[in-house]
Amino acid sequence: MQKGEGVTKFNLVFEKGPNEFSRLDIMNLMSCREDLYRLGLIGTSGKYCDKDDSACITVGYGNVSQLVRRIADGRHIFAVSGTRTGNKSQLTEYDYTTVLEYDPRRNYVKARGHIEPSSESMTHGAIYDIISSSGSVVHVHDHDSRLWKVRHEMGIPMTALGVNMELLRWLKK
């Protein structure tokens, strides 16, 4: 299924069922995500309604993932926060899902869990593919540029400048 503006834009095959990880496996990820929410780096950016207020949506931002395992053929299986969870200060293991397959060339994601995956799941998969040493991916929105200003002092790793170009080259293969 492909969805509209502000939500999933890839073809998703989703199976409701058990994840490929336990709560214990993602405890650090869950703790990190709570800290990011507390800092306002993950959350919601308000309510947007049509002209007569008959239809409204709340737009969330930010998501996290953690590598579950690498497969011999180069693919990756990972846990990712679920779609529409930006409004929650704490997530449970049921608010994460397992991405089993993804293919940017086909605009395709296959996932299994209790909730559909983040709309950024394809990007997370591409980062695992391009940066083979990645064990997790954190996507935040730093509206006040607080992290950007102190990133070196805090030792925060940032995406290397050439990664966007590398991603484009990889997608054109």
N, C-alpha and C positions, 0 to 999 in steps of 0.2 A: 504494500500500500504506500502511496506517495501522498504526502500531506502538504498543506498550504503554508502561507507566510507565518514566520515566527516559530514554526515547529519543524518536525522531521521533513527533510527534503530528499531523502534517499528512499529507494525501494526496500521496504522492511519486511522480512519474513520473521515473525515473532511467534514463539511457542511458549505458552504459559507452563511452567514446570520448575524443577529444582535447579539452582545455580550450580556452577562448577567449583564453588568455593564455599567456605564456612564463614561464620561471623569472626572466628579467631583469625582466619587468613587475612581479613581486611580491617582488622582493628586499627592499625596505624593509619590507613587511608580514611577511615571513618573519623578518627580523631583530628587528622589534618583538615578534613572538610568542615568539621565543626569550628575549628579555629578560623578558617577562611570566611565562614558565614558570620562569625562574631566580628570580624574585621570589616565586614561589608563588601568583601571581594566576591562573594557568592550571595545571591539573593534575588529579589524581584524589583523591577523598575517601575512599578505602578500599574494602574488599571487603565486600559484603553477601551473605549466604547464607540459604537457607531453613533450617528447623529441623534437618534432617538433613544439611546441607551438600552435598546432591546437586546443587543449582543455585546458582551464585554469579555476581554481576555486580560490576564495578568501575564506579563512577559518576564520570564526568569533569565538569569545569566549565571554563568560559571558552572563547571562540572569537573569531576575528578575520575581517574581510572587507575587501575593497577594491573600489571601483567600477571596472569595466572599461570600460563606456561607457553613456551615456544614449541612449535611443531617442526619436525625435521624438514618439511618442505619450505620452511621460511615463514609460515603463517604464525599468527599470535592469537591466543585466546586471552581475553582480559575482562575484568570486572569494571563496570562503569556505572556512575550514578544514573538513576532513571530520569526520564523526561518529566518535566513539571514538578521538580523537587526543590526548586530555588526558594520556595516560601517556607521550607522546613528548617528549623535551627539544628535539629538532630535527625539523622537518618538511621534506620535499622538496616540489617542485611537484606530485608525485603525491598528496600528502596534502591538497591543495586541490581544489575542484571549482568548476564554473561554474554559477551559478544563472541560468537563461535566462528563466524566468517565475515569478511568484508572485502569488497572489491571496488575501489574508486573508479575504475574504468567502466564498470557496469552500473555504478551508482547503487550498490547493493550491500545490505547488512542483514545477517542472520543472527538472531539473539534468542536466548531462553532465560526465563526468570519469572519474577512476580510482577514486573513493571517493564514497560517498553524502554529501550535505551535512550540516553541523551541524544539530542539532535546533532551533537558534535562527535558522535561515535566514529564516524568515518575519519575525521581528522585525527582522533586518538590512534586509530589503527595505522594510519599513514605515518605518524610519528614513530610508533613502535617499529615499523618497517624501515624507516630511514635512519633512525638513531638506534642501532642495535643494542646499545648498552642501557637503554631506557628501561626502568622498572615501574615507572608510574608517569602519568601525565596530569598536570594541573592547569586548568583553563579558568582564569579569573578576569574580572573587569575591575581595573584599578581606576575608578573615576577621578580620584584626586591625585593620581600619580605618586602616592606615598611610597609604594614599593620601588618604583622606578628610581626615585631619588636616593634611596638607601640600599639598593640591591647589592652594591659592592661591599659595603660595611657589614651587611648581614650574611654575605656569602650565598645569596639566592642565585641559583643557576637560571639562566635565561636562554631562550632559544637563540642559537647562533644566527648571525645576520644572513648567512648563505643558505639557511634551511629552506626558506620559501622558494628560492631558485632551484634548489635540489628537489624539492617536492614537485615543482613544475616539470623538471626534466624526467623524474620518475613516472609521472602521470602520462607523459608523451611517449614512453617506451612502447 
